[in-house]
Amino acid sequence: MTRKMNIPPITNIENALSVYYHHAELGNNEIEMLFGKKSSATVSKLKRIARDEMYQQDIFSFGSN
């Protein structure tokens, strides 16, 4: 069973568009650009949610083989 997390709102639409069009994957810096400064635990949870969604949609990570 997957636990749901309240995803914080995006802080700035221009930053969101920049991240979307200029970054193949989300790292800590990109997550901070999207959602503002968050704890490392929150960042890890957001990244896990993104990876789970990618897996469900058969989207592979840039660095995976």
Rosetta blueprint (number, residue, H / E / L):
1 M L
2 T L
3 R L
4 K L
5 M L
6 N L
7 I L
8 P L
9 P L
10 I L
11 T L
12 N L
13 I H
14 E H
15 N H
16 A H
17 L H
18 S H
19 V H
20 Y H
21 Y H
22 H H
23 H L
24 A L
25 E L
26 L L
27 G L
28 N H
29 N H
30 E H
31 I H
32 E H
33 M H
34 L H
35 F H
36 G L
37 K L
38 K L
39 S L
40 S H
41 A H
42 T H
43 V H
44 S H
45 K H
46 L H
47 K H
48 R H
49 I H
50 A H
51 R H
52 D H
53 E H
54 M H
55 Y H
56 Q H
57 Q L
58 D L
59 I L
60 F L
61 S L
62 F L
63 G L
64 S L
65 N L
